[in-house]
Amino acid sequence: MTVKASVTIPDDVYEEVKKLSDNFSFIVAEALKEYLRKKKIEKAVGSFGTWEQREESSADIVNNMRKEDIRRNARRHR
């Protein structure tokens, strides 16, 4: 699926992009994908410190989640 959108871009940026490619939509889509990729990385890197603030180790947290999941599944099969 594609969406048409209207955006305002400085003339000099538009002209420079048009020199590189006749497919302006493709260039914009690729630029947005790269922007989103960078934002996801920033978010992931930003979350690293939050684990340090926890009293339990990450392994303990995962093991507890697994135990809870096993209990939840056991109740479901009764």
C-alpha positions as CSV (number, residue, x, y, z in Angstrom):
1,M,0.0,0.0,0.0
2,T,1.2,3.5,-0.7
3,V,0.0,6.9,0.6
4,K,0.2,10.2,-1.2
5,A,1.4,13.0,1.0
6,S,2.1,16.6,0.5
7,V,5.4,17.9,2.0
8,T,7.2,21.2,1.9
9,I,10.9,20.9,1.0
10,P,13.4,23.7,0.4
11,D,14.0,24.3,-3.3
12,D,17.7,23.6,-3.1
13,V,17.2,20.2,-1.5
14,Y,14.5,19.3,-4.1
15,E,16.8,20.3,-7.0
16,E,19.7,18.4,-5.6
17,V,17.6,15.2,-5.2
18,K,16.2,15.6,-8.7
19,K,19.8,15.7,-10.1
20,L,20.5,12.3,-8.4
21,S,17.2,10.5,-9.4
22,D,14.1,10.9,-11.4
23,N,12.2,8.9,-8.8
24,F,11.7,11.6,-6.1
25,S,9.1,9.4,-4.2
26,F,11.7,6.6,-3.9
27,I,14.3,8.9,-2.5
28,V,11.9,10.3,0.1
29,A,10.7,6.8,1.1
30,E,14.4,5.7,1.5
31,A,15.2,8.8,3.5
32,L,12.2,8.1,5.8
33,K,13.2,4.5,6.2
34,E,16.7,5.5,7.2
35,Y,15.3,8.1,9.7
36,L,13.1,5.5,11.3
37,R,16.0,3.0,11.5
38,K,18.1,5.6,13.3
39,K,15.3,6.5,15.7
40,K,14.8,2.8,16.6
41,I,18.5,2.4,17.3
42,E,18.4,5.6,19.5
43,K,15.4,4.2,21.4
44,A,17.1,0.8,21.9
45,V,20.4,2.4,23.1
46,G,18.5,4.7,25.4
47,S,16.8,1.8,27.1
48,F,20.1,0.1,28.1
49,G,20.5,2.2,31.2
50,T,17.1,1.2,32.5
51,W,18.3,-2.3,33.1
52,E,21.0,-1.1,35.4
53,Q,18.5,0.5,37.7
54,R,16.7,-2.8,38.4
55,E,17.4,-4.8,41.5
56,E,17.2,-8.1,39.7
57,S,19.6,-9.1,36.9
58,S,18.2,-9.4,33.4
59,A,18.6,-13.2,33.6
60,D,16.5,-13.3,36.8
61,I,13.8,-11.2,35.2
62,V,13.7,-13.5,32.1
63,N,13.6,-16.6,34.2
64,N,10.8,-15.2,36.3
65,M,8.8,-14.3,33.2
66,R,9.3,-17.9,31.9
67,K,8.1,-19.3,35.2
68,E,5.0,-17.1,35.1
69,D,4.3,-18.2,31.5
70,I,4.6,-21.9,32.5
71,R,2.1,-21.3,35.3
72,R,-0.3,-19.5,33.0
73,N,-0.1,-22.3,30.5
74,A,-0.6,-24.9,33.1
75,R,-3.8,-23.2,34.4
76,R,-5.1,-23.0,30.8
77,H,-4.8,-26.8,30.3
78,R,-6.7,-27.8,33.5
